Amino acid sequence: MPNKKPLPLLTNIEITDIAAEGKAIARVDDLVVFVPFVVPSDVVDLQIIKKKKNYAEARVVRFEKYAENRCQPLCPHFGICGGCKWQILPYAEQLRFKQQQVVDNLTRIGKIELPPPNRTQGDFKGFFSILGSAKTEYYRNKLEFTFSNKKWLIDPKSNTDENSVNSAVGFHIPTMFDKVLDIEKCVLQDDISNQIRNEVRRYAIENHISFFDIRNHEGFLRTMIIRTSTTGELMVIMVFYYEDKTTQNALLQHIADKFPQITSLLFIINSKANDTIADQQVNIFKGNDYIFEQMESLKFKIGAKSFFQTNTLQAYELYKTARNFANLKGDETVYDLYTGTGTIANFIAKYCRQVIGIEYVPEAIEDAEINSKINGISNTKFFAGDIKNILNQDFICENGKPDVIITDPPRAGMHDDVIAAINTAEPKKIVYISCNPATQARDLNLLSEKYQVVAVQPVDMFPHTHHVENVVLMERK
């Protein structure tokens, strides 16, 4: 076999723009080159690592000149950890690029005619400037860490202590499922998360507790989930690969003694092939099997498996936007599609006649019903099942024609059958919340025969990442 032609080294290349997935763009003749961990106006030498006909991917081998507005990374793991790729961009610039991402997706993919900019207080029509997050550090309420005996080392010769070298608790290296970056400090969650993770690692190494071998499925410590809340409650979930009562009880007792502020200390034995805990039994070691989150006067019960937006303060802004766009008068029937644990349904319930929530996951519906009961809400009804199968004419006849539909689907967007059902139901308004403006744009295009976009509000839920949420109000033509 002939040797492959070596990929080129490009020198003195200026980065010109931001691209998708947190990368940036350089243009070399007719070639678009995607580069991570750089910002516009950086001048760099690039090693091409993948080359196609019209584009290439590259990594930086040398900085010739830094952009004037480049920031120092907040995190000591920047450039290795796959998250928070935009730490080196000033936050105002992050917001500008995110808003432009929404505009580009809606106009290019959705062919949507955007409403004019909104500059009027109290008027919920138009295109609103992106809502930035009040907190850009320590804003997450949940993180999941992986234990691994395959610690990622930049320099494999940098440490000769075999136990220390191999033991890691942190995040997966991008594209390497069995390699884990050992995290000393993460600025995404309250610092108690760093303290707990580092203490568990120290105790486990000192007591020779085995870390999980992701490739061969061996080892005791598998994952750890930490949840915090604005109420001050704290949940820690330890996931073990097999049961060893002596070892697990000693570790859990050590965690409980070291961190008395933990209000919910749980454990799970997960011996299956993947890390998901949705089908696993949750066991209580100390405290309750839940914590509470609060918005306005509402309390939301959160268990080990519950879904809740991971930026609580910004989720409140997101839900207020959805409520404002719906502009409820008190006599409406609202359908809340992909209701999850009923957060939005319960958040808007007192402003309308009734809310009908539909969700695929039965456990989430159980949480939704509990949250209604906790808050004394009696005008919500929840249904578990596939929305495209449930939302038909018989269902609408039985539960009432929706005046407003609020939909908050997963990243893949809505199934064509769900869109068809919405078109058939013909609500006066649709409020579409999306964590992926590209699939949202596709769905809006499919709804555009009967509906027009009258309001758009981008919301930044995840500072220092490329992700952006978007809320759109459509009204029937």
Secondary structure, 3 states (H helix, E strand, C coil): CCCCCCCCEEEEEEEEEECHHHCEEEEECCEEEEECCCCCCCEEEEEEEEECCCEEEEEEEEEEECCCCCCCCCCCCCCCCCCCCCCCCCHHHHHHHHHHHHHHHHHHHCCCCCCCECCCCCCCCEECCCECCCCCCCCECEEEEEEECCECCCCCCCCCCHHHHHCEEEEEECCEEEEEEECCCCCCECCHHHHHHHHHHHHHHHCCCCECECCCCECCEEEEEEEECCCCCEEEEEEECCCCHHHHHHHHHHHHHHCCCCCEEEEEECCCCCCCCCCCCCEEEEECCEEEEEECCEEEEEECCCCCCCCHHHHHHHHHHHHHHHCCCCCCEEEEECCCCCHHHHHHHHHCCEEEEEECCHHHHHHHHHHHHHCCCCCEEEEECCHHHHCCHHHHHHHCCCCEEEECCCCCCCCHHHHHHHHHHCCCEEEEEECCHHHHHHHHHHHCCCEEEEEEEEECCCCCCCCCEEEEEEEEC
